[in-house]
């Protein structure tokens, strides 16, 4: 990976708090095919996503309807993606002194009609002993996705003004400061694939 990309990301995070990247990984199509096959052959391994943390974690389909599966190092493609995230973590720590300590990510599947209402990724009132989410990444895996498929992610500022409406096309990556931007996923008209991740 060209080291210039990390400086580009760091500059955007420092100035704007978010960045949208195109074609950032050279194995996007492989990942897309892999996730589609995984979901088709092992749908039972994906589970309904919840909201809240620890004792407050629960499922609420009026807020969120996607299904998820956490990434692991057991598959080479998953490992390749997680390794890139580790490189991103190391470089952003060097460039921005963010103190990122860990990373987690899951595949996210939205079927037709699924959505995720407006929310922040960083949990409020986190205990000092807990590691809060600092940086969010979303990587899209939807080949031949069209505007009429909907399922866009909408990014807002703190005054509820729309900053970006992003179509989840294959190879696109969104990175933003977790506690700064409320965001939502609009109802989709087709199956929508992505990888959502967080640095703590």
Rosetta blueprint (number, residue, H / E / L):
1 X L
2 X L
3 X L
4 X H
5 X H
6 X H
7 X H
8 X H
9 X H
10 X H
11 X H
12 X H
13 X H
14 X H
15 X H
16 X L
17 X L
18 X E
19 X E
20 X E
21 X E
22 X L
23 X L
24 X L
25 X L
26 X L
27 X L
28 X H
29 X H
30 X H
31 X H
32 X H
33 X H
34 X H
35 X H
36 X H
37 X H
38 X H
39 X H
40 X H
41 X H
42 X L
43 X H
44 X H
45 X H
46 X L
47 X E
48 X E
49 X L
50 X L
51 X E
52 X L
53 X L
54 X H
55 X H
56 X H
57 X L
58 X E
59 X L
60 X L
61 X L
62 X L
63 X L
64 X E
65 X L
66 X L
67 X E
68 X E
69 X E
70 X E
71 X L
72 X L
73 X L
74 X L
75 X L
76 X H
77 X H
78 X H
79 X H
80 X H
81 X H
82 X H
83 X H
84 X H
85 X H
86 X H
87 X H
88 X H
89 X H
90 X H
91 X H
92 X H
93 X H
94 X H
95 X H
96 X H
97 X L
98 X L
99 X L
100 X L
101 X L
102 X L
103 X E
104 X E
105 X E
106 X E
107 X E
108 X E
109 X E
110 X E
111 X L
112 X L
113 X L
114 X L
115 X L
116 X E
117 X E
118 X E
119 X E
120 X L
121 X L
122 X L
123 X L
124 X L
125 X L
126 X L
127 X L
128 X L
129 X L
130 X L
131 X L
132 X L
133 X L
134 X L
135 X E
136 X E
137 X E
138 X E
139 X E
140 X E
141 X L
142 X E
143 X L
144 X L
145 X L
146 X L
147 X H
148 X H
149 X H
150 X E
151 X L
152 X L
153 X E
154 X E
155 X E
156 X E
157 X L
158 X L
159 X L
160 X L
161 X L
162 X E
163 X E
164 X E
165 X E
166 X E
167 X L
168 X L
169 X E
170 X L
171 X L
172 X L
173 X E
174 X E
175 X E
176 X E
177 X E
178 X L
179 X L
180 X L
181 X L
182 X L
183 X E
184 X E
185 X E
186 X L
187 X L
188 X E
189 X L
190 X L
191 X L
192 X E
193 X E
194 X E
195 X E
196 X E
197 X E
198 X E
199 X E
200 X L
